[in-house]
Amino acid sequence: MTGTVPGPAPTFLGLPTAPRGVGHLRGDEPFPDAARTALRDGQLRANLGHATSTIRAKRATVVGEVPDWEQLRAAGKALKAATMARLDEHLLELETRVTERGGTVHWARDAREANEIVTRLVQATGTHEVVKVKSMATQEIGLNEALEAAGVDVFETDLAELIVQLGQDKPSHILVPAIHKNRAEIREIFLRTMPSVDADLTDEPRRLAMAARAHLRERFLRARVAISGANFAVAETGTLAVVESEGNGRMCLTLPQTLVTVMGIEKVVPTWRDLEVFLQLLPRSSTGERMNPYTTTWAGVTPGDGPQEFHLVLLDNGRTAVLADEVGREALHCIRCSACLNVCPVYERAGGHAYGSVYPGPIGAVLSPQLTGVEDNASLPYASSLCGACYDVCPVAIDIPSILVHLRAEHVEAQQRPTPEGVAFRALAKVMADPRRWRLAQRAARAGRLLARGRPTLPAMPPPLSGWTRSRDLPTPPAETFTQAWVREHGS
């Protein structure tokens, strides 16, 4: 077996030995604090609201054209579940097929090992710069930073990723990393960071795209090494697939001499026929298109055509730990379409940076805590109203709300000392278990009407209730209970 990790692949995939994920998966501050800061940014909310509403409308239109959309969702869900049940077998088959076609497969337990492998491969070519296709896996492990520390210049080629990189910013969306920037802000970044840009550049989208194209073309033509992720990998043929809308990925995947692909182990599909389902689900759910403008597939090395050296790095970084959770493992079904972000009321107001992870939004709130261990991202499972909109639009029907509740329960159970929430619910259980105590509690609650002074909600409350009223409205208790109203209207 080819690779740098000792022992056979089944040991690498063994659940007890799999380390938790590291890299850019942990936030610097809890979500509530980061979100509070983001909510003060009116321009951010305006940018997010405009962009997400536009994408939602496009998605709804193209999904409505498909009469068997729900059957496609069910097929995608079933295929993902079946794949996860035999993931080790499919990965071994993928390695065999890639190797047969002239590629080299490496296994990386975590971000550190993956970064070491890729850095060594790049240095072996003698080059000091690489071009990159947009990749969540490489963001997850902090590959750009690792390469730059080793003296390698990294050029992002996706337009949104380029904007983020030139602006020394961080991505805030899975599909559109620069969704938090408007056209005027992008123009300012280009004028400030692109040496050859026209000083009369306007913020017209076409002009901005032309400036980025001119900036990148030189890098495409001189690049000797490219780094990509992969949307899918077909085990039975050893085929990798990247789907995109701009063509920059096609340039990276065909022009350089060496191609290194970093792929999360959950991206494998068993057969070429299975790919058919996901290539219908993904574009409609992500960009609101009937099909992706560019779908690039390759298998190993073809003499005289495309890169003549191909390396596939299979990344765990906490994924087998997620696989061990019977409820949480469904998060691994994600195909990175970002549909859940575009319908989430929390994401639309707080933005992606508040999540503190490369995976923002509802899917990030379930995936990041599992990859790192819930306690390292304990606030993220609470970054949701549990409205269920994310489940309704997920193309593979991931039950995100149920996983969020499951992770919240894990967090509560992991506490060494009683939490205010736990104490409150135990007290509530005792009150609700006895009719007399319940009636007394209802009478006591009605005293809260005095605090409301005729308003529909109570004012900010002192601790421990301040934890609730700081971010939520507490309705004023009704003048009479449901039981009292029933007796008044219907008798005993």
C-alpha positions as CSV (number, residue, x, y, z in Angstrom):
1,M,0.0,0.0,0.0
2,T,1.3,3.5,-0.9
3,G,1.3,6.2,1.7
4,T,3.1,7.6,4.7
5,V,0.8,6.3,7.5
6,P,2.1,3.0,9.0
7,G,-0.1,-0.1,8.8
8,P,-2.8,-1.0,6.4
9,A,-5.8,1.2,5.6
10,P,-8.3,-0.7,7.8
11,T,-6.2,0.2,10.9
12,F,-6.2,3.8,9.7
13,L,-10.0,3.6,9.4
14,G,-10.4,1.9,12.7
15,L,-12.7,3.9,14.9
16,P,-10.9,3.6,18.2
17,T,-7.6,5.0,16.8
18,A,-8.9,7.9,14.8
19,P,-7.8,11.3,16.2
20,R,-10.2,14.2,16.4
21,G,-9.9,16.9,13.7
22,V,-7.6,19.8,14.0
23,G,-6.9,22.8,11.8
24,H,-9.3,25.6,11.1
25,L,-12.3,24.0,12.9
26,R,-12.3,25.8,16.2
27,G,-13.4,29.4,16.8
28,D,-11.5,32.0,18.8
29,E,-14.6,32.9,20.7
30,P,-18.0,31.3,21.4
31,F,-20.6,31.7,18.7
32,P,-22.9,33.9,20.9
33,D,-20.1,36.5,21.4
34,A,-19.0,36.5,17.8
35,A,-22.6,36.7,16.5
36,R,-23.3,39.6,18.8
37,T,-20.5,41.5,17.2
38,A,-21.6,40.6,13.7
39,L,-25.2,41.7,14.3
40,R,-24.0,45.3,14.8
41,D,-22.7,45.3,11.2
42,G,-25.6,46.6,9.1
43,Q,-23.6,46.4,5.8
44,L,-22.9,42.7,6.5
45,R,-26.5,41.9,7.1
46,A,-27.5,43.8,3.9
47,N,-24.9,41.9,1.8
48,L,-26.0,38.5,3.3
49,G,-29.7,39.2,2.9
50,H,-29.4,40.2,-0.7
51,A,-27.1,37.3,-1.7
52,T,-29.0,34.5,0.1
53,S,-32.4,35.6,-1.1
54,T,-31.1,35.7,-4.7
55,I,-29.7,32.2,-4.4
56,R,-32.8,30.9,-2.7
57,A,-35.0,32.1,-5.5
58,K,-32.8,30.6,-8.2
59,R,-32.7,27.2,-6.4
60,A,-36.5,27.2,-5.9
61,T,-37.0,27.7,-9.7
62,V,-34.8,24.9,-10.9
63,V,-35.8,22.5,-8.2
64,G,-39.5,23.1,-9.1
65,E,-38.7,21.9,-12.6
66,V,-37.8,18.4,-11.5
67,P,-41.0,16.2,-10.9
68,D,-39.1,13.5,-9.0
69,W,-37.0,15.8,-6.8
70,E,-38.1,14.1,-3.6
71,Q,-37.2,10.7,-5.1
72,L,-33.8,12.0,-6.0
73,R,-33.3,13.3,-2.5
74,A,-34.2,9.9,-1.1
75,A,-31.8,8.2,-3.5
76,G,-29.0,10.5,-2.5
77,K,-29.7,9.8,1.2
78,A,-29.8,6.1,0.7
79,L,-26.6,6.0,-1.4
80,K,-24.7,8.0,1.2
81,A,-25.9,5.8,4.0
82,A,-24.9,2.6,2.1
83,T,-21.5,4.1,1.3
84,M,-20.8,5.0,4.9
85,A,-21.7,1.5,6.0
86,R,-18.8,0.1,3.8
87,L,-16.5,3.1,3.7
88,D,-13.3,1.1,4.3
89,E,-14.0,-1.2,1.4
90,H,-14.8,1.6,-1.0
91,L,-11.6,3.5,0.0
92,L,-9.4,0.5,-0.6
93,E,-11.0,-0.1,-4.0
94,L,-10.5,3.6,-4.8
95,E,-6.8,3.3,-3.9
96,T,-6.4,0.3,-6.0
97,R,-7.9,1.9,-9.1
98,V,-6.0,5.2,-8.7
99,T,-2.8,3.3,-8.4
100,E,-3.5,1.1,-11.4
101,R,-4.0,4.3,-13.5
102,G,-0.6,5.8,-12.5
103,G,-1.6,7.9,-9.4
104,T,-0.2,7.7,-5.9
105,V,-2.4,7.5,-2.8
106,H,-1.5,8.9,0.6
107,W,-3.4,8.4,3.8
108,A,-3.5,11.3,6.4
109,R,-4.9,10.8,9.9
110,D,-5.1,14.5,10.6
111,A,-4.3,18.0,9.4
112,R,-0.7,17.8,10.4
113,E,0.0,14.7,8.4
114,A,-1.9,16.0,5.4
115,N,0.0,19.3,5.4
116,E,3.3,17.5,5.8
117,I,2.5,15.2,2.8
118,V,1.4,18.0,0.5
119,T,4.3,20.2,1.5
120,R,6.8,17.5,0.8
121,L,5.2,16.7,-2.6
122,V,5.4,20.4,-3.6
123,Q,9.0,20.8,-2.5
124,A,10.0,17.7,-4.4
125,T,9.0,19.4,-7.7
126,G,11.4,22.3,-7.0
127,T,8.7,24.9,-7.5
128,H,8.0,27.7,-5.1
129,E,4.4,28.5,-6.1
130,V,1.2,26.6,-6.6
131,V,-2.3,27.4,-8.0
132,K,-5.3,26.1,-6.1
133,V,-8.9,25.0,-6.9
134,K,-11.4,26.0,-4.3
135,S,-11.3,23.3,-1.6
136,M,-13.0,23.1,1.8
137,A,-10.7,20.2,2.8
138,T,-7.6,22.3,2.3
139,Q,-9.2,25.2,4.2
140,E,-10.1,22.8,7.0
141,I,-6.5,21.7,7.5
142,G,-4.9,25.2,7.0
143,L,-2.9,24.0,4.0
144,N,-2.3,27.5,2.6
145,E,-0.7,28.6,5.9
146,A,1.4,25.4,6.0
147,L,2.7,25.9,2.5
148,E,3.5,29.6,3.0
149,A,5.4,28.7,6.2
150,A,7.5,26.4,4.0
151,G,8.3,29.2,1.5
152,V,5.7,28.3,-1.1
153,D,3.4,31.0,-2.6
154,V,-0.2,29.9,-2.9
155,F,-2.6,31.5,-5.4
156,E,-6.3,30.9,-5.0
157,T,-8.0,30.9,-8.5
158,D,-11.7,30.7,-7.6
159,L,-13.0,34.3,-7.9
160,A,-14.5,34.5,-4.4
161,E,-11.5,32.7,-2.8
162,L,-9.2,35.2,-4.6
163,I,-11.2,38.1,-3.2
164,V,-10.9,36.7,0.3
165,Q,-7.2,36.0,-0.1
166,L,-6.3,39.4,-1.5
167,G,-8.3,41.1,1.2
168,Q,-6.5,39.0,3.9
169,D,-9.9,37.9,5.0
170,K,-11.5,34.5,5.8
171,P,-14.3,32.7,3.8
172,S,-17.8,33.1,5.3
173,H,-19.8,30.8,3.0
174,I,-19.3,27.2,1.7
175,L,-20.2,28.1,-1.9
176,V,-19.5,31.8,-2.1
177,P,-16.6,32.6,0.3
178,A,-16.8,36.3,-0.3
179,I,-20.6,36.6,0.2
180,H,-20.1,39.1,2.9
181,K,-18.5,41.6,0.4
182,N,-20.4,43.8,-2.0
183,R,-19.2,45.0,-5.4
184,A,-17.8,48.3,-4.1
185,E,-15.7,46.5,-1.4
186,I,-14.4,44.0,-4.1
187,R,-13.4,46.9,-6.4
188,E,-11.5,48.5,-3.5
189,I,-9.6,45.2,-2.8
190,F,-8.7,44.8,-6.5
191,L,-7.4,48.4,-6.8
192,R,-5.3,48.0,-3.7
193,T,-3.8,44.5,-4.3
194,M,-3.6,43.9,-8.1
195,P,-0.5,45.8,-9.4
196,S,-1.6,45.9,-13.1
197,V,-5.3,46.6,-12.5
198,D,-6.8,49.5,-14.5
199,A,-7.1,52.6,-12.2
200,D,-10.5,53.3,-13.8
201,L,-11.9,49.9,-12.8
202,T,-15.6,50.1,-12.0
203,D,-17.7,47.8,-9.7
204,E,-19.6,46.4,-12.7
205,P,-19.5,42.6,-12.2
206,R,-18.2,42.0,-15.8
207,R,-15.3,44.4,-15.3
208,L,-14.4,42.9,-11.9
209,A,-14.4,39.4,-13.5
210,M,-12.2,40.6,-16.4
211,A,-9.7,42.1,-13.9
212,A,-9.5,38.8,-12.0
213,R,-9.1,36.8,-15.2
214,A,-6.2,39.0,-16.4
215,H,-4.6,38.7,-12.9
216,L,-4.8,34.9,-12.9
217,R,-4.0,34.0,-16.5
218,E,-0.3,34.6,-16.0
219,R,-0.3,32.3,-13.0
220,F,-2.2,29.6,-14.8
221,L,0.3,29.5,-17.7
222,R,3.4,29.4,-15.5
223,A,2.2,27.0,-12.8
224,R,3.9,23.7,-12.5
225,V,1.9,22.4,-9.5
226,A,-1.8,22.6,-8.7
227,I,-3.7,21.6,-5.6
228,S,-7.4,20.7,-5.6
229,G,-10.1,19.1,-3.5
230,A,-12.7,16.8,-5.0
231,N,-16.4,16.8,-5.0
232,F,-16.6,13.1,-5.6
233,A,-14.4,10.1,-6.1
234,V,-15.7,6.9,-7.9
235,A,-14.3,3.8,-6.2
236,E,-14.9,1.4,-9.1
237,T,-13.0,3.5,-11.7
238,G,-10.6,5.6,-9.6
239,T,-12.1,8.7,-11.1
240,L,-12.0,12.1,-9.3
241,A,-14.6,14.8,-10.1
242,V,-14.6,18.6,-9.5
243,V,-17.6,20.7,-10.4
244,E,-17.4,24.5,-10.8
245,S,-18.9,27.5,-12.6
246,E,-15.9,29.6,-13.7
247,G,-13.4,27.4,-15.5
248,N,-10.5,28.2,-13.2
249,G,-10.7,24.6,-11.9
250,R,-10.4,23.2,-15.4
251,M,-7.2,25.3,-15.9
252,C,-5.7,24.1,-12.7
253,L,-6.6,20.4,-13.3
254,T,-5.2,20.3,-16.8
255,L,-2.3,22.7,-17.3
256,P,0.2,22.0,-14.5
257,Q,2.7,19.1,-14.6
258,T,1.8,17.9,-11.1
259,L,-1.6,17.7,-9.4
260,V,-2.2,17.0,-5.7
261,T,-5.8,16.4,-4.6
262,V,-6.8,16.5,-0.9
263,M,-10.1,14.7,-0.3
264,G,-12.1,13.9,2.8
265,I,-12.7,10.2,3.0
266,E,-16.5,10.7,3.0
267,K,-16.5,12.0,-0.6
268,V,-16.2,8.5,-2.2
269,V,-19.1,7.0,-4.1
270,P,-19.1,3.3,-5.0
271,T,-20.0,3.3,-8.8
272,W,-20.1,5.6,-11.8
273,R,-23.9,5.2,-11.9
274,D,-24.1,6.6,-8.3
275,L,-22.4,9.8,-9.6
276,E,-25.5,10.4,-11.8
277,V,-27.7,11.1,-8.8
278,F,-25.4,13.6,-7.2
279,L,-24.6,15.5,-10.4
280,Q,-28.4,16.2,-10.6
281,L,-28.7,17.2,-6.9
282,L,-25.6,19.3,-6.4
283,P,-25.9,22.1,-9.0
284,R,-29.6,22.8,-8.4
285,S,-29.0,23.0,-4.6
286,S,-25.8,25.0,-4.7
287,T,-25.8,27.6,-7.6
288,G,-29.4,27.2,-8.7
289,E,-28.3,25.8,-12.1
290,R,-29.6,22.8,-14.0
291,M,-26.0,21.5,-14.4
292,N,-22.6,22.8,-13.6
293,P,-20.9,24.7,-16.4
294,Y,-17.7,22.8,-15.8
295,T,-17.5,19.2,-14.6
296,T,-14.0,17.9,-14.8
297,T,-13.2,14.2,-14.2
298,W,-9.9,12.4,-14.3
299,A,-8.4,9.1,-13.4
300,G,-4.7,8.8,-12.6
301,V,-2.3,9.8,-15.3
302,T,-2.8,9.9,-19.1
303,P,0.5,10.2,-21.0
304,G,0.6,13.4,-23.0
305,D,-2.7,14.7,-21.6
306,G,-3.0,16.7,-18.4
307,P,-0.8,16.4,-15.3
308,Q,1.9,13.7,-15.6
309,E,2.1,13.2,-11.8
310,F,-1.0,12.8,-9.7
311,H,-1.2,12.4,-5.9
312,L,-4.4,11.7,-3.9
313,V,-4.3,12.5,-0.2
314,L,-7.2,10.8,1.7
315,L,-8.0,12.9,4.8
316,D,-9.6,11.6,8.0
317,N,-9.1,14.5,10.5
318,G,-11.9,13.3,12.8
319,R,-14.2,11.7,10.2
320,T,-14.0,8.2,11.5
321,A,-14.8,9.5,15.0
322,V,-18.0,11.0,13.4
323,L,-18.7,7.7,11.7
324,A,-18.8,6.0,15.1
325,D,-21.8,8.1,16.2
326,E,-25.0,6.4,15.0
327,V,-26.9,9.7,15.0
328,G,-24.2,12.2,14.1
329,R,-22.7,10.2,11.2
330,E,-25.4,11.6,8.9
331,A,-23.4,14.8,8.8
332,L,-20.9,13.0,6.6
333,H,-23.5,12.7,3.9
334,C,-23.1,16.5,3.2
335,I,-22.2,17.2,-0.5
336,R,-21.2,20.9,0.4
337,C,-24.0,22.5,-1.6
338,S,-24.6,25.3,1.0
339,A,-28.4,25.2,0.6
340,C,-28.8,25.1,4.3
341,L,-26.9,28.3,4.8
342,N,-29.1,30.2,2.3
343,V,-32.3,29.4,4.2
344,C,-31.0,29.7,7.8
345,P,-32.3,32.8,9.7
346,V,-29.3,32.6,12.1
347,Y,-26.7,32.5,9.3
348,E,-28.4,35.3,7.4
349,R,-28.1,37.6,10.3
350,A,-24.8,36.5,11.9
351,G,-22.8,35.6,8.8
352,G,-20.2,32.8,8.4
353,H,-17.3,34.3,10.4
354,A,-19.3,34.0,13.7
355,Y,-19.2,30.2,13.5
356,G,-15.4,30.3,13.8
357,S,-14.9,27.3,11.5
358,V,-14.4,26.8,7.8
359,Y,-17.9,25.1,7.9
360,P,-20.4,27.7,8.8
361,G,-24.2,27.6,8.9
362,P,-26.4,24.7,10.0
363,I,-24.1,22.0,8.5
364,G,-21.1,23.6,10.3
365,A,-23.0,23.6,13.5
366,V,-23.2,19.8,13.4
367,L,-20.1,18.9,11.5
368,S,-17.4,21.1,13.2
369,P,-18.3,20.0,16.8
370,Q,-18.2,16.3,15.8
371,L,-14.8,16.6,14.0
372,T,-13.2,18.3,16.9
373,G,-15.2,16.8,19.8
374,V,-18.3,18.6,21.0
375,E,-16.7,20.3,24.0
376,D,-14.2,22.1,21.7
377,N,-17.1,23.7,19.8
378,A,-19.8,23.5,22.5
379,S,-21.7,26.7,21.4
380,L,-22.2,25.7,17.8
381,P,-25.1,23.2,18.3
382,Y,-27.0,26.0,19.9
383,A,-26.5,28.3,16.9
384,S,-29.9,27.4,15.5
385,S,-33.6,28.1,16.0
386,L,-34.4,24.4,15.1
387,C,-36.9,25.7,12.5
388,G,-36.1,22.8,10.2
389,A,-35.6,24.9,7.0
390,C,-32.2,23.3,6.6
391,Y,-33.6,19.8,6.5
392,D,-36.3,20.8,3.9
393,V,-33.7,22.0,1.4
394,C,-30.9,19.5,2.0
395,P,-30.4,17.6,-1.3
396,V,-29.5,14.4,0.7
397,A,-32.1,14.9,3.4
398,I,-29.7,15.3,6.4
399,D,-31.8,15.7,9.5
400,I,-29.8,18.6,10.8
401,P,-32.2,19.6,13.6
402,S,-32.2,16.1,15.1
403,I,-28.4,16.1,15.1
404,L,-28.3,19.5,16.7
405,V,-30.5,18.3,19.6
406,H,-28.4,15.1,19.9
407,L,-25.2,17.2,20.2
408,R,-26.8,19.6,22.7
409,A,-27.6,16.5,24.8
410,E,-24.0,15.3,24.6
411,H,-22.8,18.7,25.8
412,V,-25.1,18.7,28.8
413,E,-24.2,15.1,29.7
414,A,-20.5,16.0,29.5
415,Q,-20.7,18.7,32.2
416,Q,-18.9,17.8,35.4
417,R,-21.0,20.1,37.6
418,P,-24.8,20.9,37.4
419,T,-25.5,23.6,34.8
420,P,-28.2,26.3,35.4
421,E,-30.1,24.8,32.5
422,G,-30.0,21.3,34.0
423,V,-31.1,22.6,37.4
424,A,-33.9,24.5,35.9
425,F,-35.3,21.6,33.9
426,R,-35.0,19.2,36.9
427,A,-37.0,21.7,39.0
428,L,-39.5,22.1,36.1
429,A,-40.0,18.4,36.0
430,K,-40.8,18.2,39.7
431,V,-43.3,21.0,39.3
432,M,-45.0,19.5,36.3
433,A,-45.2,16.1,37.9
434,D,-47.6,17.3,40.6
435,P,-50.9,19.0,39.8
436,R,-51.0,21.1,42.9
437,R,-47.4,22.4,42.4
438,W,-48.2,23.1,38.8
439,R,-51.2,25.2,39.7
440,L,-49.2,27.2,42.3
441,A,-46.4,27.8,39.7
442,Q,-49.0,29.1,37.2
443,R,-50.3,31.6,39.8
444,A,-46.8,32.7,40.6
445,A,-46.0,33.2,36.9
446,R,-49.0,35.5,36.5
447,A,-47.3,37.9,38.9
448,G,-44.9,38.6,36.0
449,R,-47.7,40.7,34.4
450,L,-46.8,43.4,37.0
451,L,-43.3,43.6,35.5
452,A,-44.6,43.8,31.9
453,R,-46.7,46.9,32.6
454,G,-48.9,46.2,29.7
455,R,-46.2,45.3,27.2
456,P,-46.3,41.9,25.3
457,T,-42.9,40.9,26.5
458,L,-41.1,41.1,29.9
459,P,-38.1,43.4,30.3
460,A,-34.5,42.1,30.7
461,M,-34.5,39.8,33.7
462,P,-31.8,39.4,36.4
463,P,-29.6,36.3,36.6
464,P,-30.1,33.5,35.9
465,L,-33.0,34.5,33.6
466,S,-30.8,37.1,32.0
467,G,-29.2,34.3,29.9
468,W,-32.5,33.9,28.2
469,T,-33.7,37.5,27.9
470,R,-30.4,38.8,26.6
471,S,-31.1,37.2,23.2
472,R,-34.8,36.1,23.3
473,D,-38.1,37.7,24.1
474,L,-39.9,36.3,27.2
475,P,-43.7,36.7,26.6
476,T,-45.8,38.2,29.3
477,P,-47.8,35.5,31.1
478,P,-51.5,35.4,30.1
479,A,-54.2,36.8,32.3
480,E,-55.6,33.3,32.7
481,T,-54.4,29.8,32.1
482,F,-55.7,27.4,29.4
483,T,-57.5,25.4,32.1
484,Q,-59.2,28.4,33.5
485,A,-60.3,29.6,30.0
486,W,-61.7,26.1,29.3
487,V,-63.6,26.0,32.5
488,R,-65.0,29.5,31.9
489,E,-66.2,28.6,28.4
490,H,-67.2,25.0,28.8
491,G,-67.7,24.5,32.5
492,S,-65.8,21.8,34.5
